């Protein structure tokens, strides 16, 4: 049987019912709509599980799954006195991050996927998936997870159903999404839903009926993470890790949702959301796009160092944004949990995040202490004398390797963060005043600059480059283009995505958020950080909000408007004038190279690059030439 198309009405129910075992349908709860039951039965017929469990999202169900995983060795229960309700999972070394080279956009036309995505012809990929999913769940339980991205019933929220054979995925989806009976009720009421199928690809019974021993982290060396944008469906095989397996996250909330947003006139973005309150009680909301492991979680839980300012968390990773009745852009956090990078998180770097991890957490690929707690590099100034590392081996400080994987993760409910905003799960969303783009750049890009208009802001987003991190495959430290921090996550041609942003600017008009670019990571000639970062990042953000309020003039520069002398609040900060000057140094030669790099990057998209971006790039070059001429004259 070929992998099924997403919309049940395109199936032939009599044919499916005839080929599927009757027990699959009879296992469904009373509130399960026929179209979902039919789809689940057909997937079960293909994958051949021992049984089906329809998830209700209850605590009883969660506790049962945790107990089963501890008994099987898939999870280690942490010391309940030190880390109550928390568990540790260890994956295999081949399953530790996103697998971008095995992530496919299966659009009908290759041009719709674009040059930055891996394209696969849909019919051919369906044949491949039919082969690998055939019997992939033999000996296992199939779990059916109804879920909502965003508060159930919200205007911006969307529904889905994930099928998986991994209890780790079920318990993680319970933290990360609005999962369970209420979501299934919403689907039964007639709401649209996205189907998603996942298997670790490690059956416990082979095709001849022989038992296969289970392992603590089942997965398959062969991996496929596939998205069918026209039929709005997701199929993922072979990985049990993160966004490869928690299909509500990157697969749905970004790759499929970006296509939905383009078609329906909204925005699905790789952005955190903050609520910021001034000393005078004025409330602002900010959305920010950063590539993974570039300080995004730190910013999402920012503790401002400027007296009187308050920052609260609405979301740490993804924003769905839609024009509201008043014409402004409203955003929701479609998730209800944090799936963050643990290494580097400490009392110094992100105390709010560290405190949120005190209980009810699933840790993955971090180290285990001798007293049953967790540890990772950067958590404390000095490492413990002995640990069990992320692969289950003895470790000491002299072992010559890290104790935790650099991409070790935590999964925790958002409500546990002491910084969480009271409107973080408001179904109506929050109005966005400011959009930030950022990345990890050692030079060239200033601490902060404001776009001259929306179209220039789109160019800023399209030109985002960042040093490679451990969250994705590739050489760490290598500078790669990552437009809008969406390179691995845009579900269609990136040039069409830029055009969609330009269209949204036209829709929003003068009610569009102001766009800024930031860079906390500039270094001096000796390689030392120029900016202290962390809580001090509230200072450039304060300047951005002063611009929104009309209280700062700014100064025109190559990159955009930058703070005029005296506008950036540096009170109480131990930083020299030379450091401040270096943070805003804009070398025309470096910016000329930056423009050349952008032009070369854009060239791969051919005629699809919006003409407005080409005009904006020409304007950037004109500003560079103007600075050169001015320097020559002086």
N, C-alpha and C positions, 0 to 999 in steps of 0.2 A: 504494500500500500504506500502511495506517495505521501509525504508529509502534507497535512491538510491545509487548505487555505483558511484564512482567518475568519471570514464572515460565514457563520453557520448556514445562512440562507443560500450560499453558493454550493453547499454540499447536497448530497442526495440522501436524506434521512432514511428512506426505506432500505437503500443499499447498505448504508452504514450499520443499521440495526441488524440487517441480515448477516453481516460479516462479523459483528462484534458479539462477544460473550454477553448473555443476558445479565450476568451478575454485575457487570460494570454499571449498568443503568440502575439496578436495584440498590446499589450502594449509596446513591445520591441522597442528600437530605431533602425534606419536603419542600424547602424554599428554593431549590435549585431549578432554574428555568430550563425548559426542554432543549434549547439550543446549546446551552453549556453542557448538559448531560450527554447529548449526542456527540459533541466534540470530545469530551473526556473519554467516552466509550471508544471512540475511534482511535484516539491516541493510545489508550490502553491495549487495544487490539494490535497496534503496531509494536508497542514496547514490551508487552507481556509481563506486567508486574504480578506478584503473588496476590496483592490486594490493593484496594484504593482507600485512602483516608482523606475525607473532605475536612479541611481545617476550619475550625470555628473561632480561632484566635483567643481561646480562653486560657487562663492561667493554669488550669488543670491539664490542658493539652500541652502547654509549654513545659510544665514540670515533668510530665510523662516522657517527652522527647529528650529533655536534659538527662533524665535518669537512664534512658536507653543508650544515649551516646556515651555517657560515663561508663556504663557497663561494657560497651563494645570497644572502648578505648579511643573513640573519636574525640572525646573531650576529657580534659582534666579538670576536676572540680577544685577550685581554689579554696584556700583556708577561709571558712565562713566568718571567722573573727576578724580577719584582716581585709577580706574582699568579699563580703556577703553576696550571695546570688550570682557569682561570677565564675567564668570558665575559660579555659585555655585550649585552643585548637592549634595543631601543627600540620601544615600542609607539606607536600613533597617539594623538593627543590625545583621541579619543573612546573610548579603551579603556584606562583607567588605574586603575580601581577597581572595587569591587563595583557592580553595577547593580541596586540594590534595587527600583526601580520596574519592572524587567523580570524580577524573580524571583517565581515563582509556586508556590503550593501547590495542587496539582490533586486535592484530596480530593473524595470523592463528594458530601459535604454542605458547603455554604459555612460553616456554623457550626463545622465541625471545623477549618477554617483559622483562623477568628477574625478580629477587626477589624484586627489589626496585621500580618496577612499579605495579600499580593495573592492572591486566590483566582481560579482559572479552572476552569470546568466541564470534567471530564476528557475527555469525548468531543469537545467542541468544540476543546480544546487539541490533542488527537491529530490532528484534521483539519488544524489549522494547522501542526503540526509535520511532518505528512506532506508538506505543500506546500513548506515551506522546506528540509527535508532531501532532497527529491527531487532527485537529481543533485548534491548539495552537495559531493561529494568527487570529481567528475569531474576527471581529470588528476592526481589526488593519490594518495598511498599511504594506505591505512587501516591504522592501528596498533591492535593488540589488546593491551591491558595487563592481565594478571591481577595482582591485588595483594591484600595483606592490610593491614587497619588493625589495628595491634598485632602483636606477634610471632606468627609463623605457628604455629598449633596451640594458642595460649593460650585459656583458658576465656572471657576477656573479648573476645578478638579476633574480627574478622569479615572476610569475604572479599568481593571485588568484581572486576568486569571492566569496564575503561573502553575504549571504542572512540573513537579520535580521528584527525583528519587533520593534527595538529600535532606535529612532532618536538620542538618546545619543550616541549610538554606531556609527552611521553614522558620526556625527560631530567629534567624537574622532578619527575615522579611517581617516577622512580627514586631521587631524593634524599628525597622526602617520604613514601614508603610502602615496605613490604616487597614489592617488585615482581619478578615474573619466574617462572621455571619452578617453583620450590617452591610458589608460590601456586596455580598451575594444578594441580599435583599434589594440593594440599589440596582443591581444588574437585572434582577427579576422584575423590577418595576419598568423596565424598558430602556434603561440607559445603555449607551454604547460601551463596548469593552474591547480591550486588546488581548488576544490570546498569546501566551508565551509558554514554550515547552523547553524544559531543561533536563538533561541527564548527565550524570558524572561519567557515563560510558564504561561502567565496571559491573556487569551483571554477575550475580552469584551462582548462576546455573548456565552452563554452556548449551549450545544448540542440540547436543546429544543427551542433555539431562544430567550431566555430571556436575557436582557441586564444586564451586571455586571458593577458596578461603577468602574472607573479607580482610580488609586492611583498614588502618586507622584513618587514612585520608584517601578514599577511592577517587581515582580520576583516570584519564586515558591520555597517552602521549599524543594522540590525534585529537585536535580541537577545532571546533567550528562555532563561531558566534555570528549568527546570521540574522539579518533584518530585511524584511520584505515591505518596503514603504508603501507600495500601492495597495496591498492587502492588509497592512497594519498588523504584522505578526512577527514574532521573534522565536527563533530556534537556536538553542545553545547546547553544545555537546562537548564532553571531555574534560571540562574544568569545573572544580567545585569552589573556585575562589572569587570573592568580591563581585565586581561588576560583570564578570563573565557568567555568574550564577545567580546573583540577586537581580533578576531581570527587570524589576521595577526601577532600578537605579539608572545607570548610564544607557542601557539598551532601550528602555521605555521612556524615561524622563528626559532624555536628550535625543537619541538617534531617531526613534519613532516620533516623539513629541515635536521635534524640530520640523518634521514633515507636516504633522498636523497643524502646527503653528503657522507655517507658510501658507497652507491651504485655507486656513480659517481666519487669518489676520491677527495672530498674537505672536508671542515670543517664548521660546523654550531655551534657557540660557544656563551655562555653566557658571553661575554666579551665587555668591553669598548674599544675604540681606541683613542689614543692620537698622536698628532704630536708634536715633541719636537725639538727645534732648539737651538744649543749650542751658546755660545758667539762668536765662530769662524764661525758661519753660517752653520755648519753641521746639516743636517736634519735627524731625526730618527722617526720611528713610533713604538708605543708600544701598545700591546693588553693585557688586564688584566681581570682576572676572580675573582669576589668576590660574595659571597652570598648576597641576597638582604639586604638592610639596614645596610651594613657593610662599609660605606664610599665610595661606588662606584661612586655616583654622585659627591661627593666632589673631588675625584680623576679625574673624567672626566672633571671637570672645575677647575683644579688645578691652583693656582696662586703661582708660585715658589718664594721662598724667597732668592734664590741665585742670585746675580746680573748677568745680561747678558743672563740668560736662559729664553726661551719663550716656553710656553705650550699652545697648541690649541686643541680644541675638534673636533674629527671626529665622534665619537659615544659614547653614555653613557651606553649601555646595551648589545647589540648583535653585533657579528661580523661574517660575512660569509667570509671564507678565501679559496683561491684557488691558486695552483701553477701557476705562470705566465710564459711567454715565456722565461724569463731569469732564470727560476728555483727557484726563490724566492717565498715566500708566500705573496700573495696580499689579502688585506681585504677591504670589504665595510661595511658600516653601512646600513643594509637593511631597517632601519626605517628612518623617517624624522621628528620625534618628540621625546620629552622626556616625559615619564610617570613615574614621580619620587615621592618619599616620601617627603611630605611637613614638618611634624614636625621635628624640629632640624635644619631646613634651616634658616640661619640668615646672617646678615651682617658680623658676625665674622666667622661663619663656612663655608659659601659658598656664598660670595657676588655676584659672577658671576651668579649663579643659581637664587638668589633672584632678581637680576636686570632683568633677562630674563622673570620673572613672572609679569612684570609691565603692560602687556597688552595682549589681545587675548589669554586668558587662560581658560580652564575648570578646576575648582577646585572641588574636591570630598571629602566630609566628613571632612572639616575643619570648623572653627567657623566663624560667621558673626559679624562684628562690628556694632555699632549703626549708624555709618555714611556710611554703605553699602560697607565696604571693608572686607578683610579676615584676620584671625589671627590663629596661631597655637602655641603650646608649643615650646619654644625656639626661636620664631621669634623676640621677644624683651626681654630685661632683666626683665621687669615687665609686667604682663598681664593687659589688660584694666579692668576697674572697672565693666564693664558689657558686656556680649556677648550673642549671640544666639548660642548654641553649635551645634555640628554636627548632633544631632538628632532633632534640631528645638526647643529646650527648653532654657529658661532663664538660664544664667550662671553667677556666680561671683567667684572671687578667693577663696571664702570660700565654694564653692559647694561640694568639696570633690571628684571631678571627673575631667577628662581632658575635655577641651573644644573641641579639635579636636581629631578625632580617631588617635591612634598611627600609623595607616597605611593610614592616609589621603593623598590624592594624588593631583598632578597637571598634566595637559596635555598641552604641549606647543610646538610650532614648533621649531625645532633645530636652524633655522636661527636667532632666537631672542637672542641666547646666544652670548654675546660679545666675547666669547672665540672661536667661531666656526671657523674652519679652512677653507681656501679657496678651499681645495680639499676634503671637507667632503662628497660631493656628486659626486665625480669623478667616472664615471661608471667603469673605469679600476681598481679602488681600489688603496690602498697605500701599499708599501712594508713593511712588519713587521720585525723589528730588534730584539725586545724583547717581551717575554711573561711573565706576572706576575701572580702568584697565591696568593691569600690572604684570610684572614678570621679574625674573632674576637676571639683572644686567649689571655687570661690573663697571660699565662706563657708558657713555653716549647719552642715555636717557636720564633726564633730570629727576629730582625728588618728586616734583609734581608740576604738571602743566595742564591748562584747560584748552579744550578744542575751541576753535574760532566759531564753529557752528556744528549742527548735527552731522552734516556730511563730512566735515573734517574729523569729527569724532569717529565716524565709521572708518575713515582711513586709519586713525589711531588704532582701532581694534583690529583692522586687517593687517597692520604692520607689527602686531605683537610678536616678539621673539623672546625666548627664554632659554636659560641653560638647562640642559636635560637633567631629569631627576630620576629617582629610583622607582617611581610609580609606573613607569612605562619601560618597554624594552629600548635598548640603545646605549650609547656611550655617555656615561654621566659627565656633565660639564660641557658637552657639545651644544652649541647654540643652534636652536632650530626654530623655524617659524611656527607659531601656534596662534593663528588668527582667532581673536575673541576667546582664547583658551578653549576653543572648540575643535581643534584639529582632529582628535580621536573620536569626537562625539557628534559631529554634524551628520545627519542622515541623508544628505543630498549634496549636490555640487556646491562647493564653498563660494564660488562666484555668485551663484543664485542666492545664496544665503546673504551675501553682502547687499545684493539688490533688494532683498526683503527688508533688511535694516533700513535702507534708504527709503523704501516705501513707507515703513512705519514712521519715519521722521516726518514724511508728508502728512500722514494721518494725524499725528500728535501735534504738529505745528508748533505754536509758541508755548504749548503745555508739555513739550518734551523735556525729559530730565536733562540737566547739564552734564557734559561728558568730560572726564579728566583722565590723565594717565599718571601713574605713580611708579616709583622705583625705590624701594627701601635698601637696595643691595649694591649701591655704588661703592667702589673702592678707590683708595689712593694709589700712587705709583708703587708703594711697598706692599699692596695687597690687603691693607687694613680697611675695615668698614668706615665709611665717612659718616654714616647716620646710625644712631643707637638702636633704632627700630623698636619693635614690641609696643609698649604703651605710648612711646613718643610718636608713634605714627598718627596719633590723634591730632598732632599739630598741623601737618599738611591737610588733613581732613577738615580741621577747623577752618583753614583758609578757604577750602572749597565751599564750605557752607557760608562763609562770609561773602564769597562771590555770589552765591545764590540769593543772599539777603541784600545784596547791593552795597555791602560795607567795605569792599576791597576793590581797588581799581585794577591791579595787576599790571604787568608790563609785557608788551609784545616781544616774542622771541621766535626762533626757528621752530621750536616744538609746539608752540601755542602760547597762551598767556601764562606767565610765571609770576610768583609773588614779587611785587615791587619792594624795594628796600624798606625794611621795617614792618612789612605786612605779615610775615610769618612769625607767629608767636614763639619766641625762644626763651621766654622768662623762666629762670631756674634751670636751664639746660646748659650743661658744661660742654660747649662746642665753640670752636674758634671761628673767627670771620673767614679764615682761609678754608676751613671745612665747608662752610656755608657756600662760599664762592665756588668751590669744587663741585658741590652737589648740583649746582645750576650751570656749570660750565657746558657750553654748547659749541663744540668744535665743528666748524663748517665742513672740514674734511671728513670727520666721522659721520656727520649727517648726510653728506653727499654719498658716502658708501652705504649708509642706511637706505637712502632713496634708491640707489642702484640695486641693492639686494631685494627691496620690495618690488621694483620693476621686473627683475629677473624672476621673482617668485610668482608675480601676477601673470607672467608670460605663459605659464603652463596652462592657464585657464582660457587662453585665446580670446575670441570675440565675446565670451560671456562676461568678461570683466566690465562692470558698469562704467560708462563713460564719465560719470561724476567722480569716480575714484581716480581715473586718469587725470581729470582736471585738478583734483585735490593734490595729487602727486606733483603736478606741474607747479601749483602754488607753493608747495613745500620747497621745490627747487628754486623758485623765485626768491623765497625768503633766505635760502642759503646764499644765493648770489648777492643779495642785498647786503648781508652781513659781511661777505668777503670784500665787496666794493667799499663798504664803510671802513673796514679795517685797513684796506690799502690806502685810503685817503688820509687816515689818521696816522 
